[in-house]
Amino acid sequence: MKDRWLSVDEIGAYLGVKRDTIYKWISEKGMPSHKIGRLWKFKKDDVDEWVRKGVASEGKSGDAPKEKFAALKCKGGSSC
């Protein structure tokens, strides 16, 4: 079975993150998933494409982490 549905634990292990992170990505970042009853299921190819687009690494407002750090650095400094 090549293209089977993966569970939260399986996709977390595949990506190297905890299950809480997976649930957060589903609710806050639109991670591609399907709810079947009370279970979330994932297609590996859909998740791979989503990761390649960089959505998981974006900040809540859509800013890249580097840009968020620069904004924080400028708050107290006069060199902005």
PDB file of N, CA, C and O in Angstrom, chain B, residues numbered from 101:
ATOM      1  N   MET B 101       0.840  -1.186   0.000  1.00  0.00           N
ATOM      2  CA  MET B 101       0.000   0.000   0.000  1.00  0.00           C
ATOM      3  C   MET B 101       0.881   1.244   0.000  1.00  0.00           C
ATOM      4  O   MET B 101       1.324   1.691   1.058  1.00  0.00           O
ATOM      5  N   LYS B 102       1.135   1.798  -1.161  1.00  0.00           N
ATOM      6  CA  LYS B 102       2.088   2.896  -1.295  1.00  0.00           C
ATOM      7  C   LYS B 102       1.557   4.235  -0.767  1.00  0.00           C
ATOM      8  O   LYS B 102       2.262   4.953  -0.059  1.00  0.00           O
ATOM      9  N   ASP B 103       0.332   4.555  -1.112  1.00  0.00           N
ATOM     10  CA  ASP B 103      -0.194   5.888  -0.801  1.00  0.00           C
ATOM     11  C   ASP B 103      -1.258   5.807   0.292  1.00  0.00           C
ATOM     12  O   ASP B 103      -2.403   6.203   0.073  1.00  0.00           O
ATOM     13  N   ARG B 104      -0.890   5.300   1.456  1.00  0.00           N
ATOM     14  CA  ARG B 104      -1.875   5.145   2.517  1.00  0.00           C
ATOM     15  C   ARG B 104      -1.972   6.413   3.368  1.00  0.00           C
ATOM     16  O   ARG B 104      -1.083   7.263   3.342  1.00  0.00           O
ATOM     17  N   TRP B 105      -3.049   6.519   4.107  1.00  0.00           N
ATOM     18  CA  TRP B 105      -3.251   7.645   5.011  1.00  0.00           C
ATOM     19  C   TRP B 105      -2.402   7.454   6.268  1.00  0.00           C
ATOM     20  O   TRP B 105      -2.341   6.350   6.810  1.00  0.00           O
ATOM     21  N   LEU B 106      -1.749   8.514   6.732  1.00  0.00           N
ATOM     22  CA  LEU B 106      -0.918   8.452   7.937  1.00  0.00           C
ATOM     23  C   LEU B 106      -1.647   9.093   9.111  1.00  0.00           C
ATOM     24  O   LEU B 106      -2.438  10.019   8.931  1.00  0.00           O
ATOM     25  N   SER B 107      -1.377   8.598  10.310  1.00  0.00           N
ATOM     26  CA  SER B 107      -1.966   9.146  11.534  1.00  0.00           C
ATOM     27  C   SER B 107      -1.151  10.354  12.019  1.00  0.00           C
ATOM     28  O   SER B 107      -0.101  10.675  11.463  1.00  0.00           O
ATOM     29  N   VAL B 108      -1.654  11.006  13.058  1.00  0.00           N
ATOM     30  CA  VAL B 108      -0.938  12.140  13.662  1.00  0.00           C
ATOM     31  C   VAL B 108       0.436  11.689  14.152  1.00  0.00           C
ATOM     32  O   VAL B 108       1.434  12.368  13.913  1.00  0.00           O
ATOM     33  N   ASP B 109       0.489  10.562  14.827  1.00  0.00           N
ATOM     34  CA  ASP B 109       1.774  10.071  15.337  1.00  0.00           C
ATOM     35  C   ASP B 109       2.734   9.725  14.203  1.00  0.00           C
ATOM     36  O   ASP B 109       3.927  10.012  14.289  1.00  0.00           O
ATOM     37  N   GLU B 110       2.217   9.109  13.140  1.00  0.00           N
ATOM     38  CA  GLU B 110       3.076   8.730  12.016  1.00  0.00           C
ATOM     39  C   GLU B 110       3.609   9.951  11.281  1.00  0.00           C
ATOM     40  O   GLU B 110       4.788   9.988  10.929  1.00  0.00           O
ATOM     41  N   ILE B 111       2.767  10.951  11.043  1.00  0.00           N
ATOM     42  CA  ILE B 111       3.240  12.143  10.324  1.00  0.00           C
ATOM     43  C   ILE B 111       4.186  12.953  11.211  1.00  0.00           C
ATOM     44  O   ILE B 111       5.125  13.575  10.714  1.00  0.00           O
ATOM     45  N   GLY B 112       3.939  12.947  12.526  1.00  0.00           N
ATOM     46  CA  GLY B 112       4.851  13.606  13.461  1.00  0.00           C
ATOM     47  C   GLY B 112       6.218  12.954  13.463  1.00  0.00           C
ATOM     48  O   GLY B 112       7.241  13.639  13.451  1.00  0.00           O
ATOM     49  N   ALA B 113       6.238  11.628  13.479  1.00  0.00           N
ATOM     50  CA  ALA B 113       7.515  10.895  13.434  1.00  0.00           C
ATOM     51  C   ALA B 113       8.219  11.155  12.107  1.00  0.00           C
ATOM     52  O   ALA B 113       9.436  11.335  12.074  1.00  0.00           O
ATOM     53  N   TYR B 114       7.468  11.175  11.027  1.00  0.00           N
ATOM     54  CA  TYR B 114       8.044  11.429   9.700  1.00  0.00           C
ATOM     55  C   TYR B 114       8.698  12.815   9.644  1.00  0.00           C
ATOM     56  O   TYR B 114       9.780  12.970   9.079  1.00  0.00           O
ATOM     57  N   LEU B 115       8.033  13.826  10.238  1.00  0.00           N
ATOM     58  CA  LEU B 115       8.556  15.198  10.211  1.00  0.00           C
ATOM     59  C   LEU B 115       9.500  15.494  11.374  1.00  0.00           C
ATOM     60  O   LEU B 115      10.183  16.518  11.366  1.00  0.00           O
ATOM     61  N   GLY B 116       9.545  14.622  12.360  1.00  0.00           N
ATOM     62  CA  GLY B 116      10.421  14.824  13.510  1.00  0.00           C
ATOM     63  C   GLY B 116       9.900  15.862  14.490  1.00  0.00           C
ATOM     64  O   GLY B 116      10.680  16.583  15.112  1.00  0.00           O
ATOM     65  N   VAL B 117       8.560  15.939  14.630  1.00  0.00           N
ATOM     66  CA  VAL B 117       7.955  16.879  15.577  1.00  0.00           C
ATOM     67  C   VAL B 117       6.956  16.134  16.456  1.00  0.00           C
ATOM     68  O   VAL B 117       6.541  15.020  16.138  1.00  0.00           O
ATOM     69  N   LYS B 118       6.578  16.765  17.561  1.00  0.00           N
ATOM     70  CA  LYS B 118       5.629  16.142  18.484  1.00  0.00           C
ATOM     71  C   LYS B 118       4.202  16.304  17.979  1.00  0.00           C
ATOM     72  O   LYS B 118       3.913  17.168  17.151  1.00  0.00           O
ATOM     73  N   ARG B 119       3.317  15.457  18.492  1.00  0.00           N
ATOM     74  CA  ARG B 119       1.920  15.486  18.059  1.00  0.00           C
ATOM     75  C   ARG B 119       1.253  16.831  18.353  1.00  0.00           C
ATOM     76  O   ARG B 119       0.391  17.262  17.589  1.00  0.00           O
ATOM     77  N   ASP B 120       1.634  17.502  19.445  1.00  0.00           N
ATOM     78  CA  ASP B 120       1.072  18.826  19.745  1.00  0.00           C
ATOM     79  C   ASP B 120       1.387  19.820  18.630  1.00  0.00           C
ATOM     80  O   ASP B 120       0.558  20.667  18.298  1.00  0.00           O
ATOM     81  N   THR B 121       2.576  19.718  18.059  1.00  0.00           N
ATOM     82  CA  THR B 121       2.963  20.589  16.945  1.00  0.00           C
ATOM     83  C   THR B 121       2.089  20.314  15.730  1.00  0.00           C
ATOM     84  O   THR B 121       1.682  21.244  15.034  1.00  0.00           O
ATOM     85  N   ILE B 122       1.801  19.056  15.472  1.00  0.00           N
ATOM     86  CA  ILE B 122       0.936  18.701  14.340  1.00  0.00           C
ATOM     87  C   ILE B 122      -0.440  19.331  14.520  1.00  0.00           C
ATOM     88  O   ILE B 122      -0.964  19.929  13.580  1.00  0.00           O
ATOM     89  N   TYR B 123      -1.036  19.213  15.701  1.00  0.00           N
ATOM     90  CA  TYR B 123      -2.356  19.799  15.956  1.00  0.00           C
ATOM     91  C   TYR B 123      -2.320  21.323  15.809  1.00  0.00           C
ATOM     92  O   TYR B 123      -3.263  21.925  15.297  1.00  0.00           O
ATOM     93  N   LYS B 124      -1.233  21.934  16.259  1.00  0.00           N
ATOM     94  CA  LYS B 124      -1.083  23.389  16.133  1.00  0.00           C
ATOM     95  C   LYS B 124      -0.993  23.785  14.659  1.00  0.00           C
ATOM     96  O   LYS B 124      -1.616  24.760  14.239  1.00  0.00           O
ATOM     97  N   TRP B 125      -0.230  23.041  13.882  1.00  0.00           N
ATOM     98  CA  TRP B 125      -0.098  23.330  12.447  1.00  0.00           C
ATOM     99  C   TRP B 125      -1.427  23.150  11.722  1.00  0.00           C
ATOM    100  O   TRP B 125      -1.724  23.891  10.785  1.00  0.00           O
ATOM    101  N   ILE B 126      -2.227  22.177  12.143  1.00  0.00           N
ATOM    102  CA  ILE B 126      -3.541  21.982  11.523  1.00  0.00           C
ATOM    103  C   ILE B 126      -4.413  23.211  11.770  1.00  0.00           C
ATOM    104  O   ILE B 126      -5.028  23.736  10.842  1.00  0.00           O
ATOM    105  N   SER B 127      -4.466  23.667  13.022  1.00  0.00           N
ATOM    106  CA  SER B 127      -5.368  24.761  13.372  1.00  0.00           C
ATOM    107  C   SER B 127      -4.850  26.146  12.984  1.00  0.00           C
ATOM    108  O   SER B 127      -5.641  27.015  12.617  1.00  0.00           O
ATOM    109  N   GLU B 128      -3.548  26.362  13.058  1.00  0.00           N
ATOM    110  CA  GLU B 128      -3.014  27.710  12.841  1.00  0.00           C
ATOM    111  C   GLU B 128      -2.357  27.921  11.487  1.00  0.00           C
ATOM    112  O   GLU B 128      -2.260  29.059  11.026  1.00  0.00           O
ATOM    113  N   LYS B 129      -1.906  26.863  10.841  1.00  0.00           N
ATOM    114  CA  LYS B 129      -1.129  27.034   9.621  1.00  0.00           C
ATOM    115  C   LYS B 129      -1.717  26.309   8.415  1.00  0.00           C
ATOM    116  O   LYS B 129      -1.122  26.309   7.338  1.00  0.00           O
ATOM    117  N   GLY B 130      -2.876  25.695   8.593  1.00  0.00           N
ATOM    118  CA  GLY B 130      -3.537  25.056   7.467  1.00  0.00           C
ATOM    119  C   GLY B 130      -2.825  23.833   6.924  1.00  0.00           C
ATOM    120  O   GLY B 130      -2.822  23.590   5.718  1.00  0.00           O
ATOM    121  N   MET B 131      -2.226  23.071   7.809  1.00  0.00           N
ATOM    122  CA  MET B 131      -1.556  21.839   7.369  1.00  0.00           C
ATOM    123  C   MET B 131      -2.569  20.946   6.658  1.00  0.00           C
ATOM    124  O   MET B 131      -3.666  20.735   7.175  1.00  0.00           O
ATOM    125  N   PRO B 132      -2.226  20.418   5.484  1.00  0.00           N
ATOM    126  CA  PRO B 132      -3.178  19.581   4.750  1.00  0.00           C
ATOM    127  C   PRO B 132      -3.507  18.296   5.509  1.00  0.00           C
ATOM    128  O   PRO B 132      -2.633  17.467   5.764  1.00  0.00           O
ATOM    129  N   SER B 133      -4.769  18.151   5.858  1.00  0.00           N
ATOM    130  CA  SER B 133      -5.207  17.011   6.663  1.00  0.00           C
ATOM    131  C   SER B 133      -6.688  16.771   6.416  1.00  0.00           C
ATOM    132  O   SER B 133      -7.387  17.619   5.861  1.00  0.00           O
ATOM    133  N   HIS B 134      -7.144  15.617   6.832  1.00  0.00           N
ATOM    134  CA  HIS B 134      -8.552  15.245   6.701  1.00  0.00           C
ATOM    135  C   HIS B 134      -8.994  14.619   8.007  1.00  0.00           C
ATOM    136  O   HIS B 134      -8.314  13.748   8.549  1.00  0.00           O
ATOM    137  N   LYS B 135     -10.141  15.067   8.515  1.00  0.00           N
ATOM    138  CA  LYS B 135     -10.660  14.491   9.744  1.00  0.00           C
ATOM    139  C   LYS B 135     -11.657  13.389   9.384  1.00  0.00           C
ATOM    140  O   LYS B 135     -12.645  13.624   8.689  1.00  0.00           O
ATOM    141  N   ILE B 136     -11.378  12.210   9.864  1.00  0.00           N
ATOM    142  CA  ILE B 136     -12.233  11.057   9.625  1.00  0.00           C
ATOM    143  C   ILE B 136     -12.748  10.614  10.994  1.00  0.00           C
ATOM    144  O   ILE B 136     -12.018   9.994  11.768  1.00  0.00           O
ATOM    145  N   GLY B 137     -14.006  10.935  11.284  1.00  0.00           N
ATOM    146  CA  GLY B 137     -14.523  10.717  12.642  1.00  0.00           C
ATOM    147  C   GLY B 137     -13.813  11.651  13.594  1.00  0.00           C
ATOM    148  O   GLY B 137     -13.875  12.871  13.441  1.00  0.00           O
ATOM    149  N   ARG B 138     -13.134  11.078  14.586  1.00  0.00           N
ATOM    150  CA  ARG B 138     -12.365  11.928  15.502  1.00  0.00           C
ATOM    151  C   ARG B 138     -10.877  11.896  15.192  1.00  0.00           C
ATOM    152  O   ARG B 138     -10.086  12.497  15.918  1.00  0.00           O
ATOM    153  N   LEU B 139     -10.486  11.216  14.143  1.00  0.00           N
ATOM    154  CA  LEU B 139      -9.067  11.042  13.811  1.00  0.00           C
ATOM    155  C   LEU B 139      -8.644  11.943  12.660  1.00  0.00           C
ATOM    156  O   LEU B 139      -9.385  12.121  11.693  1.00  0.00           O
ATOM    157  N   TRP B 140      -7.450  12.508  12.772  1.00  0.00           N
ATOM    158  CA  TRP B 140      -6.854  13.273  11.680  1.00  0.00           C
ATOM    159  C   TRP B 140      -5.982  12.341  10.859  1.00  0.00           C
ATOM    160  O   TRP B 140      -5.230  11.537  11.409  1.00  0.00           O
ATOM    161  N   LYS B 141      -6.084  12.449   9.538  1.00  0.00           N
ATOM    162  CA  LYS B 141      -5.287  11.627   8.630  1.00  0.00           C
ATOM    163  C   LYS B 141      -4.588  12.514   7.614  1.00  0.00           C
ATOM    164  O   LYS B 141      -5.068  13.601   7.291  1.00  0.00           O
ATOM    165  N   PHE B 142      -3.450  12.043   7.110  1.00  0.00           N
ATOM    166  CA  PHE B 142      -2.590  12.843   6.240  1.00  0.00           C
ATOM    167  C   PHE B 142      -2.091  12.020   5.066  1.00  0.00           C
ATOM    168  O   PHE B 142      -1.856  10.818   5.193  1.00  0.00           O
ATOM    169  N   LYS B 143      -1.930  12.671   3.926  1.00  0.00           N
ATOM    170  CA  LYS B 143      -1.255  12.079   2.771  1.00  0.00           C
ATOM    171  C   LYS B 143       0.160  12.644   2.771  1.00  0.00           C
ATOM    172  O   LYS B 143       0.348  13.861   2.784  1.00  0.00           O
ATOM    173  N   LYS B 144       1.140  11.773   2.756  1.00  0.00           N
ATOM    174  CA  LYS B 144       2.548  12.176   2.835  1.00  0.00           C
ATOM    175  C   LYS B 144       2.920  13.163   1.735  1.00  0.00           C
ATOM    176  O   LYS B 144       3.621  14.142   1.994  1.00  0.00           O
ATOM    177  N   ASP B 145       2.459  12.918   0.513  1.00  0.00           N
ATOM    178  CA  ASP B 145       2.803  13.812  -0.603  1.00  0.00           C
ATOM    179  C   ASP B 145       2.242  15.224  -0.401  1.00  0.00           C
ATOM    180  O   ASP B 145       2.903  16.206  -0.736  1.00  0.00           O
ATOM    181  N   ASP B 146       1.021  15.326   0.148  1.00  0.00           N
ATOM    182  CA  ASP B 146       0.422  16.641   0.409  1.00  0.00           C
ATOM    183  C   ASP B 146       1.217  17.391   1.470  1.00  0.00           C
ATOM    184  O   ASP B 146       1.457  18.592   1.347  1.00  0.00           O
ATOM    185  N   VAL B 147       1.623  16.671   2.515  1.00  0.00           N
ATOM    186  CA  VAL B 147       2.391  17.294   3.598  1.00  0.00           C
ATOM    187  C   VAL B 147       3.778  17.701   3.100  1.00  0.00           C
ATOM    188  O   VAL B 147       4.274  18.770   3.459  1.00  0.00           O
ATOM    189  N   ASP B 148       4.406  16.859   2.278  1.00  0.00           N
ATOM    190  CA  ASP B 148       5.718  17.208   1.714  1.00  0.00           C
ATOM    191  C   ASP B 148       5.641  18.507   0.912  1.00  0.00           C
ATOM    192  O   ASP B 148       6.506  19.372   1.046  1.00  0.00           O
ATOM    193  N   GLU B 149       4.628  18.642   0.097  1.00  0.00           N
ATOM    194  CA  GLU B 149       4.457  19.861  -0.711  1.00  0.00           C
ATOM    195  C   GLU B 149       4.227  21.076   0.183  1.00  0.00           C
ATOM    196  O   GLU B 149       4.777  22.147  -0.074  1.00  0.00           O
ATOM    197  N   TRP B 150       3.416  20.916   1.233  1.00  0.00           N
ATOM    198  CA  TRP B 150       3.132  21.990   2.178  1.00  0.00           C
ATOM    199  C   TRP B 150       4.417  22.442   2.892  1.00  0.00           C
ATOM    200  O   TRP B 150       4.637  23.638   3.082  1.00  0.00           O
ATOM    201  N   VAL B 151       5.256  21.482   3.283  1.00  0.00           N
ATOM    202  CA  VAL B 151       6.528  21.803   3.947  1.00  0.00           C
ATOM    203  C   VAL B 151       7.447  22.533   2.971  1.00  0.00           C
ATOM    204  O   VAL B 151       8.088  23.515   3.346  1.00  0.00           O
ATOM    205  N   ARG B 152       7.519  22.068   1.725  1.00  0.00           N
ATOM    206  CA  ARG B 152       8.376  22.722   0.722  1.00  0.00           C
ATOM    207  C   ARG B 152       7.980  24.174   0.491  1.00  0.00           C
ATOM    208  O   ARG B 152       8.833  25.012   0.201  1.00  0.00           O
ATOM    209  N   LYS B 153       6.707  24.473   0.617  1.00  0.00           N
ATOM    210  CA  LYS B 153       6.237  25.861   0.447  1.00  0.00           C
ATOM    211  C   LYS B 153       6.659  26.751   1.610  1.00  0.00           C
ATOM    212  O   LYS B 153       6.595  27.976   1.503  1.00  0.00           O
ATOM    213  N   GLY B 154       7.091  26.153   2.721  1.00  0.00           N
ATOM    214  CA  GLY B 154       7.605  26.919   3.855  1.00  0.00           C
ATOM    215  C   GLY B 154       6.554  27.421   4.813  1.00  0.00           C
ATOM    216  O   GLY B 154       6.853  28.273   5.649  1.00  0.00           O
ATOM    217  N   VAL B 155       5.345  26.931   4.727  1.00  0.00           N
ATOM    218  CA  VAL B 155       4.268  27.428   5.583  1.00  0.00           C
ATOM    219  C   VAL B 155       4.542  27.139   7.049  1.00  0.00           C
ATOM    220  O   VAL B 155       4.242  27.976   7.900  1.00  0.00           O
ATOM    221  N   ALA B 156       5.095  25.990   7.365  1.00  0.00           N
ATOM    222  CA  ALA B 156       5.344  25.618   8.758  1.00  0.00           C
ATOM    223  C   ALA B 156       6.356  26.539   9.427  1.00  0.00           C
ATOM    224  O   ALA B 156       6.317  26.716  10.645  1.00  0.00           O
ATOM    225  N   SER B 157       7.254  27.122   8.658  1.00  0.00           N
ATOM    226  CA  SER B 157       8.292  27.968   9.246  1.00  0.00           C
ATOM    227  C   SER B 157       7.895  29.436   9.311  1.00  0.00           C
ATOM    228  O   SER B 157       8.647  30.246   9.852  1.00  0.00           O
ATOM    229  N   GLU B 158       6.740  29.798   8.775  1.00  0.00           N
ATOM    230  CA  GLU B 158       6.296  31.191   8.834  1.00  0.00           C
ATOM    231  C   GLU B 158       5.765  31.524  10.212  1.00  0.00           C
ATOM    232  O   GLU B 158       5.285  30.650  10.935  1.00  0.00           O
ATOM    233  N   GLY B 159       5.854  32.807  10.573  1.00  0.00           N
ATOM    234  CA  GLY B 159       5.283  33.270  11.826  1.00  0.00           C
ATOM    235  C   GLY B 159       3.771  33.315  11.728  1.00  0.00           C
ATOM    236  O   GLY B 159       3.206  33.087  10.658  1.00  0.00           O
ATOM    237  N   LYS B 160       3.116  33.606  12.838  1.00  0.00           N
ATOM    238  CA  LYS B 160       1.654  33.637  12.856  1.00  0.00           C
ATOM    239  C   LYS B 160       1.085  34.615  11.849  1.00  0.00           C
ATOM    240  O   LYS B 160       0.063  34.335  11.223  1.00  0.00           O
ATOM    241  N   SER B 161       1.729  35.751  11.683  1.00  0.00           N
ATOM    242  CA  SER B 161       1.214  36.757  10.763  1.00  0.00           C
ATOM    243  C   SER B 161       1.677  36.514   9.337  1.00  0.00           C
ATOM    244  O   SER B 161       1.365  37.298   8.441  1.00  0.00           O
ATOM    245  N   GLY B 162       2.418  35.437   9.121  1.00  0.00           N
ATOM    246  CA  GLY B 162       2.911  35.143   7.782  1.00  0.00           C
ATOM    247  C   GLY B 162       4.323  35.648   7.553  1.00  0.00           C
ATOM    248  O   GLY B 162       4.894  35.426   6.485  1.00  0.00           O
ATOM    249  N   ASP B 163       4.901  36.330   8.552  1.00  0.00           N
ATOM    250  CA  ASP B 163       6.275  36.822   8.427  1.00  0.00           C
ATOM    251  C   ASP B 163       7.241  35.672   8.597  1.00  0.00           C
ATOM    252  O   ASP B 163       7.000  34.755   9.382  1.00  0.00           O
ATOM    253  N   ALA B 164       8.328  35.723   7.863  1.00  0.00           N
ATOM    254  CA  ALA B 164       9.390  34.744   8.072  1.00  0.00           C
ATOM    255  C   ALA B 164      10.055  35.043   9.403  1.00  0.00           C
ATOM    256  O   ALA B 164      10.103  36.209   9.798  1.00  0.00           O
ATOM    257  N   PRO B 165      10.568  34.051  10.113  1.00  0.00           N
ATOM    258  CA  PRO B 165      11.187  34.285  11.418  1.00  0.00           C
ATOM    259  C   PRO B 165      12.295  35.331  11.380  1.00  0.00           C
ATOM    260  O   PRO B 165      12.428  36.111  12.324  1.00  0.00           O
ATOM    261  N   LYS B 166      13.089  35.369  10.321  1.00  0.00           N
ATOM    262  CA  LYS B 166      14.177  36.336  10.213  1.00  0.00           C
ATOM    263  C   LYS B 166      13.620  37.760  10.220  1.00  0.00           C
ATOM    264  O   LYS B 166      14.190  38.642  10.862  1.00  0.00           O
ATOM    265  N   GLU B 167      12.523  37.990   9.519  1.00  0.00           N
ATOM    266  CA  GLU B 167      11.913  39.317   9.464  1.00  0.00           C
ATOM    267  C   GLU B 167      11.329  39.706  10.816  1.00  0.00           C
ATOM    268  O   GLU B 167      11.403  40.870  11.209  1.00  0.00           O
ATOM    269  N   LYS B 168      10.749  38.742  11.533  1.00  0.00           N
ATOM    270  CA  LYS B 168      10.213  39.034  12.852  1.00  0.00           C
ATOM    271  C   LYS B 168      11.338  39.436  13.801  1.00  0.00           C
ATOM    272  O   LYS B 168      11.168  40.354  14.602  1.00  0.00           O
ATOM    273  N   PHE B 169      12.493  38.758  13.722  1.00  0.00           N
ATOM    274  CA  PHE B 169      13.625  39.074  14.580  1.00  0.00           C
ATOM    275  C   PHE B 169      14.131  40.481  14.285  1.00  0.00           C
ATOM    276  O   PHE B 169      14.445  41.230  15.211  1.00  0.00           O
ATOM    277  N   ALA B 170      14.215  40.846  13.023  1.00  0.00           N
ATOM    278  CA  ALA B 170      14.680  42.187  12.650  1.00  0.00           C
ATOM    279  C   ALA B 170      13.743  43.252  13.211  1.00  0.00           C
ATOM    280  O   ALA B 170      14.202  44.297  13.672  1.00  0.00           O
ATOM    281  N   ALA B 171      12.448  43.002  13.176  1.00  0.00           N
ATOM    282  CA  ALA B 171      11.474  43.958  13.706  1.00  0.00           C
ATOM    283  C   ALA B 171      11.641  44.109  15.209  1.00  0.00           C
ATOM    284  O   ALA B 171      11.545  45.221  15.730  1.00  0.00           O
ATOM    285  N   LEU B 172      11.890  43.014  15.915  1.00  0.00           N
ATOM    286  CA  LEU B 172      12.096  43.075  17.365  1.00  0.00           C
ATOM    287  C   LEU B 172      13.383  43.809  17.691  1.00  0.00           C
ATOM    288  O   LEU B 172      13.431  44.583  18.647  1.00  0.00           O
ATOM    289  N   LYS B 173      14.409  43.579  16.921  1.00  0.00           N
ATOM    290  CA  LYS B 173      15.705  44.214  17.133  1.00  0.00           C
ATOM    291  C   LYS B 173      15.606  45.734  16.966  1.00  0.00           C
ATOM    292  O   LYS B 173      16.285  46.486  17.665  1.00  0.00           O
ATOM    293  N   CYS B 174      14.758  46.177  16.037  1.00  0.00           N
ATOM    294  CA  CYS B 174      14.634  47.604  15.750  1.00  0.00           C
ATOM    295  C   CYS B 174      13.821  48.345  16.808  1.00  0.00           C
ATOM    296  O   CYS B 174      13.941  49.566  16.905  1.00  0.00           O
ATOM    297  N   LYS B 175      13.020  47.677  17.584  1.00  0.00           N
ATOM    298  CA  LYS B 175      12.154  48.347  18.552  1.00  0.00           C
ATOM    299  C   LYS B 175      12.938  49.235  19.515  1.00  0.00           C
ATOM    300  O   LYS B 175      12.554  50.377  19.767  1.00  0.00           O
ATOM    301  N   GLY B 176      14.024  48.714  20.045  1.00  0.00           N
ATOM    302  CA  GLY B 176      14.759  49.461  21.050  1.00  0.00           C
ATOM    303  C   GLY B 176      15.958  50.223  20.499  1.00  0.00           C
ATOM    304  O   GLY B 176      16.520  51.071  21.192  1.00  0.00           O
ATOM    305  N   GLY B 177      16.353  49.936  19.278  1.00  0.00           N
ATOM    306  CA  GLY B 177      17.542  50.558  18.723  1.00  0.00           C
ATOM    307  C   GLY B 177      17.224  51.767  17.875  1.00  0.00           C
ATOM    308  O   GLY B 177      16.095  51.926  17.410  1.00  0.00           O
ATOM    309  N   SER B 178      18.202  52.613  17.674  1.00  0.00           N
ATOM    310  CA  SER B 178      17.983  53.814  16.865  1.00  0.00           C
ATOM    311  C   SER B 178      18.500  53.634  15.445  1.00  0.00           C
ATOM    312  O   SER B 178      18.432  54.571  14.650  1.00  0.00           O
ATOM    313  N   SER B 179      19.016  52.455  15.103  1.00  0.00           N
ATOM    314  CA  SER B 179      19.592  52.241  13.786  1.00  0.00           C
ATOM    315  C   SER B 179      18.583  51.667  12.793  1.00  0.00           C
ATOM    316  O   SER B 179      18.991  51.147  11.754  1.00  0.00           O
ATOM    317  N   CYS B 180      17.301  51.743  13.071  1.00  0.00           N
ATOM    318  CA  CYS B 180      16.285  51.144  12.195  1.00  0.00           C
ATOM    319  C   CYS B 180      15.921  52.024  11.040  1.00  0.00           C
ATOM    320  O   CYS B 180      15.080  51.652  10.221  1.00  0.00           O
TER     321      CYS B 180
END
